Amino acid sequence: MREIVPSMHFLENFMPVVGDEPFAVKLLEEASHIPFYKAVELGYIRDAACRREVRRIVEGRGWQVTAWCSPVIADAGLSLSSLDPVERKAAVAMAKELVAGAAEYGAHRVGLQSGPDPGDAKREEAKKVLLESCVEIAEFAKAYPNLYLIIEPLDRFVHKKQLLGPIGEVVEWFAELKKTAPNFYIHWDSAHEKLGGADLIESLRLSAPYLAQFHICNCVTEEGHPYRGDHHMDVGQAPDYKTWGYLTPEVGAEMLKEAASFEPIAGIDRMTIALEVRSHLADDLWAKERLIRTFLQRVFDLAGVPYDK
């Protein structure tokens, strides 16, 4: 059995304010007093004073910290799987810089992604250079013994259209990566798998040998629907939890229960699960946090997995 603890996806839950780092740090301080969460997922923090404050908060709380650095690389127009050597070199250099920066504010995990899918003809070549990129970043990250790396497969054909998509391919590629980069693991996301047409439980099982953390995330898969895609959409509320998407507490509990049944893997003391819901400007952010927390608590209760250790 794997120990799994609830994580607050602070980056998404408080998205409208995370660009104002001093303000966001104040909210993180408030959030640290919520006993339910045992881990937190943040974006990349640039301000040195804010980094020191974040480290103080997360260490005082005993939180496991994931730093999502993949958006920084993507926003710079770079890709770790680029077939342009100059671009890929810049992406790898930036990833190393992000790893070093994330370590300053107490990150245990740094989250990355592959890059755009180049199409059938160039896909295998792109996987090869992505592996080379990851090996180089993993070697650099060994300088930080309390930190390891995660990579998130996204959907290939519907919305994000990334190189690493279908989980069967990902696991095959990852087995090769782990031979030279043991400090790399998989982050699994239910919305991307659902959009890719995967059976969620089977997909989780395939990822199990390399799985460090995962998101449950609502989405609409119906073709032609204006909400179709990975938009980190809201979940429903009691009593029926109905939305246009697929996710209910019962569906989430099936995934959590399955993941908790996996055998432990080397390097991962505790696996984390977060409910990925994005807040928007003018939302009541604390009301949204309570909605997320209530839903995730229900998932844990239905799965029979304790969260109050």
N, C-alpha and C positions, 0 to 999 in steps of 0.2 A: 504493500500500500504506500502511496505517496502522500506526504503531507501537503495540503493545498490551503493557502490563506488568501483572504480577500484583499485586493489592491484598489486604491483610489486612482483612477485615471485623471489626475489633476489637470494635465495638459488639455484634454478634451472637455472635461466637466467645467473648467473655468476659462475656456478658450477666449472669450471676449476681452479678458484682462491680462493674459499672460505676457503680452507685449510690453506692459508696464511692469517691469520686474520688481521694483520696490513695493508696489501695490500688491502684486501677486504673492510676494513673500509674506506680507501681512495676512493674506487669506490662507496661505499654507500653514502659518502659525496657528490660526484658528482651527483649521482642519485637523491639525495634529492632535487635538483634544478629543476627536471622535474615536472611541475605543474600538469600533468595528474593524477598521482598516489596519492591516499588519504590514502594508507595503504601499508604495506610491510611485506613480509614473509621471515624469516631468518632461518638459521640453529642454532645449539647450539654453543654458543661462550664461549670459555674457558678462554681466557686471561683477567685478571682483568682490565688492562688499556684499552683494546679494548671494554670491556663491558661499561666502563665509557664513551668512545667516542661514542659508538652506542646510548647509552641513551641520550647523549647530542644532537645527530643528530635527532633522532626520536622525541624527545620532542620539539626540535626547529621547526621541520617540522609539528608537530601535527599529525603524522602518528599513525594509529592503527597497532600494531605489533603482528604477529603470529610467535612463535618460534616452529619450527618443531623438536621435540625431539625424535620422533619415530625411526629415523635411528640410533640414538646412542644406544638405547636399543637393536634393531635388530642386529647391528654390534657387540654387546657384546655377542651375542648368547643367549639372554634372551627373555622371552615372558611373558606378563601379563596374558595370558590364559594357561600357562603351567600347566599340571597335576602333575608335579614334585614340591612338596611344597617348596623345597630348591631353585629351580630355580625361582619360582614365587615370593618368598620372596625377592630374590635378584633383580628381575625386578621391584618390587614395591619400594624397597629402592632406586634404581637408578632413577626411575621416580620422586620420591620426591626430590631427589638431583637436578634433572634437572629443576623441577618447581622452586625451590629456586634460582638456577642460572639464569634462564630465567627472573625471576622477577628483577634481578639486572640490566639487560640491557633494561628494560622498556617493557617487553612482556605483552600484554593484554590477549593473547590466547596461550596455550601450546598444541601442536598437538601430539597425541598418536595413536597407532594402536593396534589391538587385539593380533595377533600372528598366527602361522601356524594352518591351519585346521587339526584336528586330525582324520578326517573321521567320517562316519555316527555313528558308535557305541559309540564314545566318545564326539560327538559334544555338546550335551546338558550339559554334565558335564563340558566341557571346557567353555561354556557360563556362567555357574554358578560361576566358579572360577574367570572368567574375571570380572563379576559384583562385586564380593568381592574385587578384586584388585582396580577397579575403585572407589568404595565407599571409600576405605582407602585413595587413592590418593586425591579424592575430599575433604575429611575431612581435610587433610593436607593443601590443596590449599586454604582453607578458611582463612588461616592466611594472604593471599594476596588479599585484597578486590577488587582490580582493575584487577584481573586476573581470567580467567576461563579456562576450559579445553574443548578440542574438540577431537573427535575420528573419524578416517577416515575408513569407510568400503572399503575394497579392493575386487578385484575379487577372487572368490573361486576356479575356475576350470581351468582357462586358463594360468595365468602367476604368479601372486603374491600368489595365493592359501591360502588366509587367512581365519580365523574363521568367522569374520564378513564380509559377502559378500552380498547375496541377500537382497535388501532393505526392503522387507516385513518382513523378519526375524529380521533385524536390528531394525526396528521401534518397533516391538513387544518387543524385548529385551530392547530397550532404554526406553520405557515407564515404565518398572520396575526400571531401573536405576534412572530415574528422581525423583522417590519417595523419595530416600534418598540422591541423589547427584544432587541437582538443578543447580549446577555450571558446569554441563557437557552438551555439545551440539554436534551436528553432523556436520562434514565436508563432503561434497558430491563432488564426482569427476566423471565427465561424461565418462572418458575412462573406469574406472572400471565398471560402469553401462553398458556401451556399450558392453564391453567384456563379461559381464554376461548375455547378451541377453535382457536387460530391455528396455522398452520404456522410453526414457529419460524424457519426460514431466511427464508421470505418476510416474516415480521414484522420480522426484523432488517434486511432490505433496505429495507423501507419507512421504517424509522427512520433509516437511514444518513445522510441530509443534516443531521441535527440531533443525532447520537448522540455523547455524551461519555464514557459509561462504561456497563457493564452487569454484571448478576449472572447466574450460572447457579445455579439453585436447584431442588432436588428437590421433588416434590409428587405427591400421588395425585389423579387426576382421576375415578376410578370413582365413580359415584353410589351412595350408600348406604354407602360405606366410611367407617369412623370417622376415618380420617386424611385424608379429602378436604379440600382447602383449601390455603392458603398458610401452612404452619406452620414453614417454614424447617427442614425435616426433615433427618435424617442422610443421608449418602450411604453406599453400600456399600463393602466392603473387598475387596481382591484375594483370590482370583483372579477371581471372577465379578462382583463389585460389585453383587450382586443386592439389591434392596429392594422394597418395595411401590410405589415411585415409578418414574418414567420415566428418571431421569438416570443415565447411565453415563459413564465417561471418553470413550467413543467419541462419544456424543451431544454432550457438552460440546465435544469437539474439532471437530465439524462446525460448531458455532456460532462458536467462536474462529477457525477457518480462514476462515469466511465474513466475519466482521467485519474480519479482517486484510486482506482483499482490497479493502476499500472505499477510495475516494480520500480523502485528507486533507481536513479542513474547517477553515475559518478559526477561530482562537481555541483550537483543541485541539492542543497539541503531542504529547501522548501520551494515548491512550485506556487506561482501566483495566478489568480484569475481576477480580471477586471471586467466590468460592464462598460463598454465603450459607447458613450452617448455624448454628442457635441452640443454645448450650449451656444447661444447666439446673443448678439447685442440686444439689450433690453429684457432678456430673461432674468427672472429672479434666481440667481445662481445658487443660493442656499436651498431654495425650494426644489430646484432641479437636483441638487446633490441628495436631498432627502428621498426624492423619487427613485433615484438610482440605487441608493443604499437599501431602501425598503425592498426593491425588486431583487437585489443581489442576496439579501438576507433570506428572502423567500426561496431563492434557488438553493442556498445552502441547507435550509430547513427541509425542503422536499427531498434533497439528495441524501439527507442524513449525515452530512459532513459537518463536524464541529468547527466553529469559527471563533470561539471565545476562549481558546487555550491561553 
